[in-house]
Amino acid sequence: MKCDVCGNDYDKPLHIEYLGDLYTFDSFECAIHALAPRCAHCGIPVIGHGMEADGEIYCCSHCASRLGHPEMRDRA
């Protein structure tokens, strides 16, 4: 089956259902590229838990604080 991101025809694809839609990928790399949320400040794909404030996702407290959320902390 063909990857939804790169078009590679792969015999061992990943099928991921997300928010009611079904996707086909040839690698986790393509799945991350297509589905991972992006940090609202720097744009990097957030593949871990990330941080959320006011409906926006951030990769770290530095990025969150740059957009007005100084209360966010990476560590307790």
Secondary structure, DSSP 4 states (H G I P E B T S, - for coil): -B-TTT--B-SS-EEEEETTEEEEESSHHHHHHHHS-B-TTT--B--S--EEETTEEESSHHHHHHTT-TT--S--
